[in-house]
Each structure stands twice: as C-alpha cells, then as structure tokens.
C-alpha cells in the first residue's frame, strides 16, 4: 500500500515537473528553432502579402495605436486601387508566436503543428493585420478596423476617414491574423467581454501586446481548438 502511495506521489510530481517546464521548453525551441520556422514563415506567409504595395506613410500616433508603428499602403487588386493602414509583424515575430502556441499546447514543436499554423495564417490573412482600411479578397472590398471586418452606417471603398468607431455598424467574427473567433478566445479567457464592438478592442489590445512578446494569445486560442 505504501509503495503504491509513493509511486502515485512520484507520478504526480513528475507530471507537475513536465507540465511546469513549459516556459523552459519554449525558450529552448525559440533558441533552437526560431531561424528555421522564420524561414518557413518568410517563404509561405510574408511573400503572400499582396497589400504591401506602395508605402504612403508611417505613423505611431494613430488613435488607440499610439507608440505602434502603423504603415499606410496603397495597393492594386485587379482593376481596383485601395488603401489600408497595417501593423504587420516580421517573419521572426510570427515564427515566435507559432512556436509559443505549439509548445504551450503540446509541450512540443511538431512539424505538422507548425505547418498547420503557417498554412492557416497564410490562407486567413497572409500575416497582414489591417488597423484601418479596405481589404480586397476574392474581388470584394471588406472594411477593416483593428484587425476585424466591420460594416459601416455610411459605407465607403476609398474614404478611410469614414472608418470611425461612431460610424461602425457591426463588428464581424474573425480576428486577424489567423481568423480567431470570440468563442475560441473565450474558451481560454471566459471572463473577457468579446460581445459586439468589444471584440475589436480585445483583438487590438492582444495584437499590440503580442508585437512586444513571443506570445500571441489570439493564435494560441485558435490553435487550442485545432492542434490535436
């Protein structure tokens, strides 16, 4: 009986050690694998950034984005010309987010898991985060604010000055850069209000935080539902 008790205790301690070394594992994989994952991100995601056309301006004083470098681009999509403010992370930053999500959820960095995240970031956004502007997809112009599609009371396909909080009629479903939903995010953070327009606030704050971190909680929330 005592032997069984001690074996259970050893097993419990071992489990605690294994799951408690997530931070150490993350640092190990970031040290050993960041360059490799970043190269894959560069080839699969960064090269797909069709909205990084003509750079018009760079600002760090945009409302709610003070201190964050936001770039205004003009780009062509077929016969259309559009403008969009973006805060795009580089390959190493996106790679760090991918590594952190994989290690946090699986205690590993399996190729199939990193590939799943890379493929879905590419298909969802090309790793592009629209702070404000017009995003053409499949020939249709979508209006974005704070990384989420919105609809306006007074709509536009060219006047970015109309994309204001007061003119936003509805905040849609998916948060960039991997199309995270409110439900996915709330499974990890159930006490955070993601209803209605609050979802944009959550996406904005999480993304700004991620730009200065190896962790992007929006990516981790999406990955929690999809990594097996």
C-alpha positions in Angstrom: 0.0 0.0 0.0 2.8 2.4 1.0 4.7 1.5 -2.2 1.6 2.3 -4.3 1.2 5.6 -2.5 4.8 6.6 -3.1 4.5 5.6 -6.8 1.4 7.8 -7.1 3.3 10.7 -5.4 6.3 10.2 -7.7 4.0 10.2 -10.8 2.2 13.3 -9.6 5.5 15.1 -9.0 6.8 14.0 -12.4 3.7 15.3 -14.2 4.0 18.6 -12.4 7.6 18.9 -13.4 6.8 18.0 -17.1 3.9 20.5 -17.4 5.7 23.1 -15.3 8.7 23.3 -17.7 6.6 24.9 -20.5 8.5 28.1 -20.2 11.8 26.4 -20.3 10.7 24.4 -23.3 9.5 27.5 -25.1 12.9 29.2 -24.6 14.7 26.1 -25.8 12.6 25.9 -29.0 12.8 29.6 -29.6 16.6 29.4 -29.3 16.9 26.2 -31.4 14.1 26.6 -34.0 13.3 30.3 -34.5 15.5 30.7 -37.5 14.1 27.6 -39.2 10.5 28.5 -38.5 11.1 32.1 -39.5 12.4 30.9 -42.9 9.3 28.9 -43.5 7.1 31.9 -42.5 9.1 34.1 -44.9 8.5 31.6 -47.8 4.9 30.8 -47.1 3.4 33.9 -45.4 5.5 37.0 -46.0 5.7 36.5 -49.7 1.9 36.3 -49.8 1.4 39.9 -48.6 -0.3 41.4 -51.5 -1.3 44.6 -49.7 2.2 45.7 -49.0 2.3 47.8 -52.2 3.3 51.5 -52.3 4.2 52.8 -48.9 2.5 56.2 -48.4 3.2 57.0 -44.8 4.3 55.6 -41.4 2.8 56.9 -38.1 2.9 56.0 -34.5 0.3 58.4 -33.3 -2.9 56.7 -34.7 -5.8 56.7 -32.2 -5.7 53.7 -29.9 -2.4 52.7 -31.5 -0.1 55.3 -30.0 3.5 54.1 -30.0 2.9 51.4 -32.5 4.4 51.8 -36.0 1.5 51.7 -38.4 2.1 51.8 -42.2 -0.3 53.2 -44.8 -0.1 51.3 -48.1 -1.7 51.8 -51.4 -2.1 48.6 -53.5 -3.8 47.3 -56.6 -6.2 44.3 -56.7 -7.2 43.7 -60.3 -8.7 46.9 -61.5 -9.1 48.3 -58.0 -6.8 50.5 -56.1 -7.2 50.6 -52.3 -5.5 52.0 -49.2 -5.0 50.3 -45.8 -3.1 51.0 -42.6 -1.4 47.9 -41.4 0.8 46.8 -38.4 2.5 43.8 -39.9 4.8 41.6 -37.8 8.0 40.3 -39.4 8.8 36.7 -40.0 10.7 36.1 -36.7 7.9 37.6 -34.7 5.2 35.4 -36.4 7.5 32.4 -36.0 7.9 33.1 -32.3 4.1 33.2 -31.9 3.8 29.9 -33.7 6.5 28.2 -31.6 4.9 29.5 -28.4 1.4 28.3 -29.3 2.7 24.8 -30.2 4.8 24.4 -27.1 2.2 25.9 -24.8 -0.5 23.5 -26.0 1.5 20.3 -26.8 4.9 20.6 -25.0 6.4 20.0 -28.4 7.1 21.6 -31.7 5.9 19.0 -34.2 6.3 19.8 -37.9 2.6 19.0 -38.6 1.5 21.5 -35.9 3.7 24.4 -37.1 2.7 23.7 -40.6 -1.0 23.8 -39.7 -0.5 27.3 -38.1 1.6 28.6 -41.0 -0.9 27.3 -43.6 -3.8 28.8 -41.8 -2.2 32.2 -41.2 -1.3 32.4 -44.9 -4.8 31.5 -46.0 -6.6 33.7 -43.4 -4.5 36.8 -43.8 -1.1 36.4 -45.4 0.1 37.6 -41.9 -1.3 41.0 -42.6 -3.0 43.0 -39.8 -5.3 45.8 -41.1 -5.5 48.5 -38.5 -7.9 50.5 -40.7 -8.7 50.4 -44.4 -10.0 48.5 -47.3 -9.1 44.8 -47.9 -9.9 43.2 -51.2 -10.5 39.5 -51.0 -11.9 37.4 -53.9 -12.6 40.7 -55.7 -14.8 42.1 -52.9 -13.8 45.1 -50.7 -14.0 44.4 -47.0 -13.7 47.2 -44.5 -11.4 46.6 -41.5 -10.8 48.2 -38.2 -8.5 46.9 -35.5 -7.9 43.6 -37.3 -11.6 42.7 -37.7 -14.0 43.1 -40.6 -16.7 45.8 -39.9 -19.7 47.2 -41.6 -20.5 51.0 -41.7 -23.6 53.1 -41.5 -22.2 55.3 -44.2 -20.0 52.9 -46.2 -17.1 53.5 -48.5 -14.4 51.8 -50.6 -12.0 54.7 -50.6 -12.5 57.2 -47.8 -10.6 55.9 -44.8 -11.8 58.9 -42.7 -15.3 57.2 -42.6 -13.9 54.2 -40.7 -14.5 55.5 -37.2 -15.9 54.0 -34.1 -19.0 56.2 -34.4 -19.7 55.1 -38.0 -19.2 51.3 -37.4 -22.5 49.5 -37.5 -21.3 45.9 -36.8 -18.1 44.2 -35.8 -17.8 40.9 -37.5 -16.5 37.5 -36.5 -12.8 36.9 -37.3 -9.7 38.4 -35.7 -6.5 38.6 -37.6 -4.0 37.1 -38.3 -5.4 33.5 -38.1 -9.2 34.2 -38.0 -9.7 33.8 -34.3 -13.3 33.8 -33.2 -14.9 35.2 -30.0 -15.7 31.6 -28.9 -12.2 30.4 -29.3 -10.8 33.3 -27.4 -13.4 32.9 -24.6 -12.5 29.2 -24.1 -9.2 30.4 -22.8 -10.4 33.7 -21.3 -14.0 33.2 -20.3 -14.3 36.4 -18.2 -13.2 38.8 -21.1 -16.1 40.6 -22.8 -16.0 39.9 -26.5 -19.5 40.9 -27.3 -20.3 43.3 -30.2 -17.7 46.0 -30.7 -15.8 44.9 -27.6 -14.3 42.2 -29.8 -12.3 44.8 -31.8 -10.9 46.2 -28.5 -9.8 42.7 -27.4 -8.2 41.9 -30.8 -6.4 45.3 -30.8 -5.1 45.0 -27.3 -4.0 41.4 -27.7 -2.2 42.2 -31.0 -0.4 45.2 -29.6 0.7 43.1 -26.7 1.9 40.4 -29.0 4.0 42.8 -31.0 6.2 43.1 -27.9 6.1 39.5 -26.9 6.8 35.9 -28.1 3.2 35.1 -27.4 0.1 35.9 -29.4 -2.9 34.8 -27.4 -5.2 35.1 -30.5 -3.1 32.5 -32.3 -2.9 30.3 -29.2 -6.7 30.5 -28.8 -7.2 29.4 -32.4 -4.6 26.6 -32.0 -6.2 25.2 -28.9 -9.2 24.2 -31.0 -7.2 22.8 -33.9 -4.0 21.2 -32.6 -4.5 17.5 -31.8 
